[in-house]
């Protein structure tokens, strides 16, 4: 059982990529109080857990019923991220139109913590290692992401206010690049699916 859990945990850990998401989280929480950050982290973790656990049980059925492919899902997630990145890049001095509570759910909870990569990986490893090891791996990975976010205050103290602002600008571009990557992978996945149908 432990071996199956570890085999399920590792690919999900890579898919969640909490360290990679950390700069985006720091950008979104810049200027927020400790309480505000904690609330955003809780919202993001609840969203991520509900989506991931729900998808483990009904993902294949929902996709099949709605005739949605993994490629479609990747493109949709990429478009959401791209819209947020564009707003941050072209309106850096303006207040975000998305509330802090919503940012905890979208895009932090999904598609950054639990996005197409995590959902697809979950579906694949259920068949390999079973339901319970997969569920345990999903839950622990989301909790680890929350722990990484909670430690972000230490990183902000190290880089300082000017470093934080610079990181925010870089993160907007990084977020746009992640969005394009997700859409590119989605397009490739659709092309692969079309090729398999022939």
N, C-alpha and C positions, 0 to 999 in steps of 0.2 A: 504493500500500500504506500509506504514512504517513497519507494523508488518511483512509482507511478506519479505521485504528487510532484516530486522533483522534476520529472520529465515533462509534466504539464506546466509546472511553474516557470521553468526557464524560457520557453518561447513566449509565454505571456508577459514575463518581465521585460523582455526585449520589445514586445509589441506596445506595452504601456509606455515605456521610456520616460519615466518620471523626471529624470535628470534633464532630458532634452526638453521637456515641457516647462521646467522651472523658470527659464528666462521669460517665457510668455506669462507665467503666473506673476512674476515680480512686476512686469509691465502693467498688468491689469490691476494689481493691488497697490500701486504707487500712490502714496498719500492717504491710504486707508488706515483707520485705527486698528489696533490689535484685535478688537472685538469684531470689526468689519471683516478682517482677513479670516478670522476663525469661522465666521458665518459663511463666507464664500467657500472655504474649504469644505465645511460640512455639506453645503448645497451640492458642491461638485462631486463629493464622495457618494452622497445619496443617489444623485442622478446616475453616476457611473455604475454603482452597484445594482440599482433597479434595472437599468438597461442591460447590463451584462448578464445578470442572473435570469432575467426574463427572456433574453435572447437564447440563452443556453437551452431553455425548455421549449420555446416556441419559434425560434428563429427560422428554422428550415420551413416550417409550416406556413409562417407569415410570408416569407419570400416567395414560396411556391404559390400561395393563394393570390398574392398581389402581382405575381409574375415579375418580381424585382430581382435583379441579379446583384452579385457582390460588386460588379463594376458600376452599376447604377448608384449603389450606396456610397461608393468611394467618390464618385463625381459630385453627388449631393453634399457630402461632408466637406469636400474641397471648396465648393462654391460658398458654403457658409463661412468658412475660414477666410476665404479671399475677400468677401464683402466686409468682414470685420477689419481685416488688415488694411483695405483701401480707405475705410473711414478713418482709421488711426493715422495713416500716412498723409492724406490730403487735408485732414482737419486736426492737426496736432495740438492746436491751442484751444480747441473747443471741447466742451464736456461731451463725453460719450453718450450716445443716445440709448445705449443699452444699460439698464440698471445693474448695480452690483449683484443683486440676487439672481438676475438672469445670466450674468457672466459666470456665476458659479455653475449654473446648469449648462448653458451654451455660451462659449465653446469649451470651457474647462472640463465639465463633466463628460460632455460629448461634443465634438469628436476628438478632443485632445487626450483625455485619459482613456476613455473607452470609445474608440473609433472603429472604422472598418477593419483595421489590422487586428485589433483585439477580438472583435466579433467573429471575423473569419477564422482566426487562430483557434478560438473557443470551439467552433463547430468542427474543426479538423481534429482537435485533440480529444474530443468526447469519444469519437470512434476509436481512437487509439488507446486511451488510458481510462475511460469510464467517466460517468457523471460526477461522482463524489470528488475524485482528485481534481477534476476540472473546476468544479465549484469552489473548492478550497483554494486552488491556485488563483482564481479570479478574485476572490474576496481578499486574500492576503496581498495581492499585487495592488489593488485599489487602496487598501489601508497603508501600504508602504508609500504610495504616491502622496497620500494625505500627510504622512510623517515628513516627507521631503518638503512639502509646501510649508508645513509648520516651522521648519528649520530655515526658511528663506530669510527671516529677519536677521539672522547672523550674517548671511551673505550680503545683505543690504548694508549692514554696519561696516563690513570690510571694504566694499566698493565705493561707499559714500554717496551723497546726493547727486553730484555731477555724473558719477559713473552710472548711477541708476537711471538718470535721464538719457544718457548715451545708450545704455542697454535697451531702454524702451524704444528708441528709434531703430536700433538694429533688429530688435525683436519683431517690429512691425514688418520689416522686410523678410525676416526669417519666417514669419507666419504666412506671408504671401507665397514664399517659396514652398513651404509645406503644403499649402493649398494646391498649388500647381502640380506638385509631385503626386498628391492624392488623386487629382483629376487625371493626370497622365496614366497612373497605374489603373485607374478605373477604365479609361479608354482601351488600354492594352488588354485588360481582362475581358472587356466586351468583344474585342477583336478575336481573342482566343476562344471565347464561347461560340462566336459565329463560325470560326474555323472548325470547331468540334461538331457543329451541326451539319456541316457539309459531308 
